[in-house]
Amino acid sequence: MTNAAPGSGADHKPETALSADEARRIALRAQGLLGAPDRRGGVRGVLRHLGAVQLDTISVLARSHELIPYARLGAVGRAAVESAYWSGAHAFEYWSHAACVLPIEEWPHFAFRRRAYRTRPHWHHDLPDGAYETVVKRLRAEGPLTATELGGAKNGGLWWDWSATKVAVERALMFGEVVCAERRGWKRVYDLAERAVPDALLHDELDDAECLRRLVRLAGQSLGVGTRADIADYHRLKGEQVDAVIADSGLVPVAVAGWEKAAWADPEALATAPRGRHRTTLLSPFDSLIWDRARTERIFGFTHRLEAYVPKPKRIHGYFAMPLLSGGRLLGRVDPAREGRTLVARQVSLESPKAVAPMAEALREAAGWVGCDSVRIERVDRPELAAPLTAALGD
């Protein structure tokens, strides 16, 4: 890190210049993937450190919210992951980067979004009179319930054909009157916010500017260093919302070699050079290290795209290709599946022969974590590396 002359632009005058490699290492440390893992903090520590863990319905090795702490902590028990998220009022689910698990301490920061939903609700479903009130009364009287227990989530048609009960309880969730207290068999379990959120946090006292200022600061801390677009994307803020508060967020302007856009960094991330052991692991496509495609290409020179929603004939790397992280680089990817106690690597893509040993290590560890005792390779994009990979798995 070096001091640099003030950069162009009235609102962005960096005094610190970072090389691309320094920015990459800062990002890895900020995401908990460089240095000793915080095993004492465990899954809850990972959640607080990241500020948001994305949820998704796809489950191949495991669901994405399980893969996030696994990538940072290693083979943490899957039941322990769920318990860490949902027991003891430590987290809630809300719309951040997408549907995310969020630390309960962030409840006040999303007051701006709850207010926006209450005053400008964008709903594609009409509600019968009294349906909203009925759902709230049921929860108050009976305690935490799923949409099915409330009366059914669907009308019997297509998946988006929600029942009035489902529409009502989801509206209450967006407004902040109801909280997703946990997931049970992947179904949301709803409860009243007044019961699920600690009293000290159960308020909407922060004005919009303060909510945004705090979220921008937290995004900067979780990213380590990022552009305006990176910071906005973390909690899906608008660019102009970031612009309005970034000067007061505590983040500092920096210039990163090779980055065309202005950038900001967490000052604590600049205080010490990132050092320590790199994790070798498979990443969920929804991992916050790589969920922003443009940022991933800029930092790692690695094009990553989730192909689950791409027609099968047009897929390049596979349905749920998981990038391989090793030595602080993205070295390849694998599209995994499970057949009994066998982890199947349906397609392996490797950037170079140097990726063979790390891929074998990551596959063995992932297999053991999900209860598999063998790994089978079906296809390698570079056929000359298939035999070395199979041999490395047997070592």
SULJO-V288929 format. One record per backbone hydrogen bond with DSSP energy under -0.5 kcal/mol. NH is the residue of the N-H (numbers start at 1). CO is the residue of the C=O. E is the energy in kcal/mol with one decimal. If there is no record, write none. Layout:
BEGIN
NH;CO;E, NH;CO;E
END
This chain:
BEGIN
2;17;-2.1, 4;15;-1.8, 12;9;-1.0, 15;253;-0.8, 16;253;-0.6, 17;2;-3.9, 18;255;-3.3, 23;19;-2.2, 24;20;-2.1, 25;21;-2.2, 26;22;-2.4, 27;23;-2.3, 28;24;-2.2, 29;25;-2.4, 30;26;-2.5, 31;27;-1.6, 32;29;-1.8, 33;28;-2.8, 35;277;-2.5, 39;37;-1.8, 42;38;-1.7, 45;41;-1.9, 46;42;-2.0, 47;43;-2.4, 48;44;-2.6, 49;45;-2.4, 50;46;-2.6, 51;47;-2.8, 53;101;-2.2, 55;99;-3.0, 60;62;-1.0, 64;58;-0.6, 66;63;-1.6, 67;63;-1.7, 68;64;-1.7, 69;65;-0.6, 70;66;-1.6, 71;67;-2.3, 72;68;-0.9, 72;69;-0.5, 73;69;-3.1, 74;70;-2.4, 76;74;-2.9, 81;77;-1.5, 82;78;-1.7, 83;79;-2.3, 84;80;-2.3, 85;81;-1.9, 86;82;-2.4, 87;83;-2.3, 89;86;-0.5, 92;102;-2.1, 93;180;-0.7, 94;100;-2.0, 96;94;-0.8, 96;98;-3.2, 100;94;-2.6, 100;98;-0.6, 101;53;-3.0, 102;92;-3.0, 104;90;-2.3, 106;103;-2.5, 107;104;-1.9, 109;106;-0.8, 110;106;-0.8, 110;107;-1.4, 111;108;-1.5, 114;110;-2.2, 115;111;-2.7, 116;112;-1.7, 117;113;-2.2, 118;114;-2.1, 119;115;-2.3, 120;116;-2.5, 123;121;-0.8, 131;128;-1.9, 134;130;-2.1, 135;131;-1.8, 136;132;-1.9, 137;133;-2.3, 138;134;-2.3, 139;135;-2.3, 140;136;-2.2, 141;137;-2.1, 142;138;-2.9, 143;139;-2.0, 145;190;-1.9, 147;188;-0.5, 150;146;-1.6, 151;147;-0.7, 151;148;-1.0, 152;147;-2.4, 155;161;-2.4, 161;158;-2.3, 162;160;-2.2, 163;153;-2.1, 167;163;-2.4, 168;164;-2.5, 169;165;-2.5, 170;166;-2.3, 171;167;-2.1, 172;168;-2.3, 173;169;-1.7, 174;170;-2.3, 175;171;-2.2, 176;172;-1.0, 176;173;-0.5, 177;172;-1.6, 178;172;-1.8, 179;191;-3.2, 180;93;-0.5, 181;179;-1.0, 181;189;-2.8, 182;189;-1.0, 184;187;-3.0, 187;184;-1.8, 189;182;-2.6, 190;145;-3.0, 190;188;-0.6, 191;179;-2.2, 193;177;-2.1, 195;192;-1.4, 196;192;-2.1, 197;193;-2.5, 201;198;-1.7, 202;198;-1.3, 203;201;-2.2, 211;207;-2.4, 212;208;-2.6, 213;209;-2.5, 214;210;-2.3, 215;211;-2.3, 216;212;-2.6, 217;213;-2.1, 218;214;-2.7, 219;215;-2.6, 220;216;-2.4, 221;217;-2.2, 222;218;-2.4, 223;219;-2.1, 224;220;-2.3, 225;223;-1.4, 226;264;-2.6, 228;262;-0.7, 231;227;-2.6, 232;228;-2.5, 233;229;-2.3, 234;230;-1.2, 235;231;-0.7, 235;232;-0.5, 236;233;-0.6, 237;232;-3.2, 241;238;-0.6, 242;238;-1.8, 243;239;-2.5, 244;240;-1.6, 245;241;-0.7, 245;242;-1.2, 246;242;-2.1, 248;245;-1.4, 249;246;-1.2, 252;265;-2.7, 254;263;-2.5, 255;16;-2.4, 257;18;-2.7, 257;255;-0.5, 259;256;-2.1, 260;258;-0.6, 263;254;-1.1, 264;226;-2.8, 265;252;-2.5, 266;224;-2.2, 267;265;-0.5, 269;266;-1.0, 270;266;-1.0, 271;267;-0.8, 272;268;-0.6, 279;33;-1.2, 281;279;-0.6, 281;325;-2.2, 283;323;-2.6, 287;284;-2.1, 290;287;-1.6, 291;287;-1.2, 293;291;-0.8, 296;292;-2.4, 297;293;-2.2, 298;294;-2.1, 299;295;-2.8, 300;296;-2.4, 301;297;-1.4, 302;296;-0.8, 304;302;-0.7, 307;318;-0.5, 310;307;-1.5, 314;311;-2.1, 315;311;-0.5, 315;312;-1.5, 321;318;-0.9, 322;334;-3.3, 323;321;-0.6, 324;332;-2.7, 325;281;-2.9, 325;323;-0.6, 326;324;-0.5, 326;329;-2.5, 329;326;-1.7, 331;324;-2.1, 331;329;-0.7, 332;324;-0.6, 333;349;-2.6, 334;322;-1.6, 335;347;-2.6, 336;320;-0.6, 336;334;-0.8, 337;344;-1.6, 339;342;-2.8, 342;339;-1.7, 343;374;-2.9, 344;337;-2.9, 344;342;-0.6, 345;343;-0.6, 345;376;-3.2, 346;335;-1.8, 346;344;-1.2, 347;335;-0.9, 348;379;-2.4, 349;333;-3.2, 351;331;-2.9, 355;352;-1.9, 356;353;-1.7, 358;354;-0.6, 359;355;-2.2, 360;356;-2.3, 361;357;-2.3, 362;358;-2.7, 363;359;-2.5, 364;360;-2.3, 365;361;-2.2, 366;362;-2.4, 367;363;-2.5, 368;364;-2.2, 369;365;-2.0, 370;366;-1.8, 371;368;-1.1, 372;367;-3.2, 373;341;-2.2, 374;341;-1.1, 376;343;-2.6, 378;345;-2.6, 378;376;-0.5, 379;345;-0.9, 381;348;-2.9, 383;381;-0.7, 385;382;-3.0, 386;383;-1.4, 387;383;-0.6, 389;385;-2.0, 390;386;-2.4, 391;387;-2.5, 392;388;-2.4, 393;389;-2.0, 394;390;-1.0, 395;391;-0.6, 395;392;-0.7
END
